Amino acid sequence: MSTPPDIGPHIKAVTTALTDRGLVVGDGSAPNPIPATRRYVALYFDPGQVSSESLGDRRSVLSLGFQATCVGPTATECLWVAQQVRVALFGRLVVSGRTTWRPEDLGGPPVQRDDDVSPPVFYLPVQYRLQSTS
């Protein structure tokens, strides 16, 4: 491999898996407009890490971390969004030219209430890791 793996198709695969599940997704923020249900997911990706797959220093393994911040008008609906994200990311994602592992669910803190918006919403940031190789 002469160039490092591209994170763009991986981001698209995650976003597509969530939207195919019927979720409204924002890229680094709340979606615009916010859906009337006030249920959505905001995705935040890190730049990823590229590592060697062997002692031959073939750098083809990509590890991409991301956060799915699940939002809902009640704590229960926020947890419902988190469950929909979990279901959407439970299988392997398709990234052209790459072999992916199933996304790893790294968990998150308890549901929290955001009183800085009116009306208040509940949110839950859940961390995931997606890995792939060529």
Contacts in CASP RR format, 6 or more apart in sequence:
PFRMAT RR
TARGET T0000
AUTHOR 0000-0000-0000
METHOD contacts of the structure
MODEL  1
MSTPPDIGPHIKAVTTALTDRGLVVGDGSAPNPIPATRRYVALYFDPGQV
SSESLGDRRSVLSLGFQATCVGPTATECLWVAQQVRVALFGRLVVSGRTT
WRPEDLGGPPVQRDDDVSPPVFYLPVQYRLQSTS
1 58 0 8 1.000
1 59 0 8 1.000
1 60 0 8 1.000
1 134 0 8 1.000
4 50 0 8 1.000
4 59 0 8 1.000
4 62 0 8 1.000
5 50 0 8 1.000
5 60 0 8 1.000
5 62 0 8 1.000
5 98 0 8 1.000
5 132 0 8 1.000
5 134 0 8 1.000
7 45 0 8 1.000
7 47 0 8 1.000
7 48 0 8 1.000
7 62 0 8 1.000
7 64 0 8 1.000
9 95 0 8 1.000
9 96 0 8 1.000
9 98 0 8 1.000
10 62 0 8 1.000
10 64 0 8 1.000
10 93 0 8 1.000
10 95 0 8 1.000
10 98 0 8 1.000
10 100 0 8 1.000
10 130 0 8 1.000
10 132 0 8 1.000
11 43 0 8 1.000
11 45 0 8 1.000
11 64 0 8 1.000
11 66 0 8 1.000
13 93 0 8 1.000
13 94 0 8 1.000
13 95 0 8 1.000
13 100 0 8 1.000
13 130 0 8 1.000
14 43 0 8 1.000
14 66 0 8 1.000
14 89 0 8 1.000
14 93 0 8 1.000
14 103 0 8 1.000
14 128 0 8 1.000
14 130 0 8 1.000
15 25 0 8 1.000
15 27 0 8 1.000
15 43 0 8 1.000
17 88 0 8 1.000
17 89 0 8 1.000
17 93 0 8 1.000
18 25 0 8 1.000
18 41 0 8 1.000
18 43 0 8 1.000
18 68 0 8 1.000
18 84 0 8 1.000
18 85 0 8 1.000
18 88 0 8 1.000
18 89 0 8 1.000
19 25 0 8 1.000
20 88 0 8 1.000
21 84 0 8 1.000
21 85 0 8 1.000
21 87 0 8 1.000
21 88 0 8 1.000
22 84 0 8 1.000
23 39 0 8 1.000
23 40 0 8 1.000
23 41 0 8 1.000
23 81 0 8 1.000
23 84 0 8 1.000
23 85 0 8 1.000
23 88 0 8 1.000
24 31 0 8 1.000
24 35 0 8 1.000
24 39 0 8 1.000
24 40 0 8 1.000
24 41 0 8 1.000
25 31 0 8 1.000
25 40 0 8 1.000
25 41 0 8 1.000
25 42 0 8 1.000
25 43 0 8 1.000
26 40 0 8 1.000
26 41 0 8 1.000
26 42 0 8 1.000
26 43 0 8 1.000
27 42 0 8 1.000
27 43 0 8 1.000
28 42 0 8 1.000
28 43 0 8 1.000
28 44 0 8 1.000
29 42 0 8 1.000
30 40 0 8 1.000
30 42 0 8 1.000
30 71 0 8 1.000
31 40 0 8 1.000
31 42 0 8 1.000
34 40 0 8 1.000
37 72 0 8 1.000
37 73 0 8 1.000
37 77 0 8 1.000
38 71 0 8 1.000
38 72 0 8 1.000
38 73 0 8 1.000
38 121 0 8 1.000
39 71 0 8 1.000
39 72 0 8 1.000
39 73 0 8 1.000
39 77 0 8 1.000
39 78 0 8 1.000
39 80 0 8 1.000
39 81 0 8 1.000
40 71 0 8 1.000
40 72 0 8 1.000
40 81 0 8 1.000
41 68 0 8 1.000
41 69 0 8 1.000
41 70 0 8 1.000
41 71 0 8 1.000
41 81 0 8 1.000
41 85 0 8 1.000
42 68 0 8 1.000
42 69 0 8 1.000
42 71 0 8 1.000
43 66 0 8 1.000
43 67 0 8 1.000
43 68 0 8 1.000
43 69 0 8 1.000
44 66 0 8 1.000
44 67 0 8 1.000
44 69 0 8 1.000
45 64 0 8 1.000
45 65 0 8 1.000
45 66 0 8 1.000
46 64 0 8 1.000
46 65 0 8 1.000
46 66 0 8 1.000
48 62 0 8 1.000
48 63 0 8 1.000
48 64 0 8 1.000
48 65 0 8 1.000
49 62 0 8 1.000
49 63 0 8 1.000
49 64 0 8 1.000
50 59 0 8 1.000
50 60 0 8 1.000
50 61 0 8 1.000
50 62 0 8 1.000
51 59 0 8 1.000
51 61 0 8 1.000
51 63 0 8 1.000
52 58 0 8 1.000
52 59 0 8 1.000
52 60 0 8 1.000
52 61 0 8 1.000
53 59 0 8 1.000
53 60 0 8 1.000
53 61 0 8 1.000
53 133 0 8 1.000
60 133 0 8 1.000
60 134 0 8 1.000
61 131 0 8 1.000
61 132 0 8 1.000
61 133 0 8 1.000
62 98 0 8 1.000
62 131 0 8 1.000
62 132 0 8 1.000
62 133 0 8 1.000
63 129 0 8 1.000
63 130 0 8 1.000
63 131 0 8 1.000
64 129 0 8 1.000
64 130 0 8 1.000
64 131 0 8 1.000
64 132 0 8 1.000
65 127 0 8 1.000
65 128 0 8 1.000
65 129 0 8 1.000
65 130 0 8 1.000
66 127 0 8 1.000
66 128 0 8 1.000
66 129 0 8 1.000
66 130 0 8 1.000
67 125 0 8 1.000
67 126 0 8 1.000
67 127 0 8 1.000
67 128 0 8 1.000
68 82 0 8 1.000
68 85 0 8 1.000
68 89 0 8 1.000
68 125 0 8 1.000
68 126 0 8 1.000
68 128 0 8 1.000
69 123 0 8 1.000
69 124 0 8 1.000
69 125 0 8 1.000
69 126 0 8 1.000
70 78 0 8 1.000
70 79 0 8 1.000
70 81 0 8 1.000
70 82 0 8 1.000
70 85 0 8 1.000
70 123 0 8 1.000
70 124 0 8 1.000
70 125 0 8 1.000
70 126 0 8 1.000
71 78 0 8 1.000
71 81 0 8 1.000
71 121 0 8 1.000
71 122 0 8 1.000
71 123 0 8 1.000
71 124 0 8 1.000
72 78 0 8 1.000
72 80 0 8 1.000
72 81 0 8 1.000
72 121 0 8 1.000
72 122 0 8 1.000
72 123 0 8 1.000
73 119 0 8 1.000
73 121 0 8 1.000
73 122 0 8 1.000
74 122 0 8 1.000
75 111 0 8 1.000
75 113 0 8 1.000
75 122 0 8 1.000
77 122 0 8 1.000
78 111 0 8 1.000
78 121 0 8 1.000
78 122 0 8 1.000
78 123 0 8 1.000
78 124 0 8 1.000
79 111 0 8 1.000
79 124 0 8 1.000
81 124 0 8 1.000
82 124 0 8 1.000
82 126 0 8 1.000
85 126 0 8 1.000
86 105 0 8 1.000
86 126 0 8 1.000
89 102 0 8 1.000
89 103 0 8 1.000
89 105 0 8 1.000
89 128 0 8 1.000
90 102 0 8 1.000
90 103 0 8 1.000
91 102 0 8 1.000
91 103 0 8 1.000
92 100 0 8 1.000
92 101 0 8 1.000
92 102 0 8 1.000
93 100 0 8 1.000
93 103 0 8 1.000
93 130 0 8 1.000
94 100 0 8 1.000
95 132 0 8 1.000
97 134 0 8 1.000
98 132 0 8 1.000
98 133 0 8 1.000
98 134 0 8 1.000
99 132 0 8 1.000
99 133 0 8 1.000
99 134 0 8 1.000
100 130 0 8 1.000
100 131 0 8 1.000
100 132 0 8 1.000
101 130 0 8 1.000
101 131 0 8 1.000
101 132 0 8 1.000
103 128 0 8 1.000
103 129 0 8 1.000
103 130 0 8 1.000
104 128 0 8 1.000
104 129 0 8 1.000
104 130 0 8 1.000
104 131 0 8 1.000
105 126 0 8 1.000
105 128 0 8 1.000
106 126 0 8 1.000
106 127 0 8 1.000
106 128 0 8 1.000
106 129 0 8 1.000
107 126 0 8 1.000
107 127 0 8 1.000
108 124 0 8 1.000
108 125 0 8 1.000
108 126 0 8 1.000
108 127 0 8 1.000
109 124 0 8 1.000
109 125 0 8 1.000
110 124 0 8 1.000
111 122 0 8 1.000
111 123 0 8 1.000
111 124 0 8 1.000
112 122 0 8 1.000
112 123 0 8 1.000
112 124 0 8 1.000
113 120 0 8 1.000
113 121 0 8 1.000
113 122 0 8 1.000
114 120 0 8 1.000
114 121 0 8 1.000
114 122 0 8 1.000
114 123 0 8 1.000
END
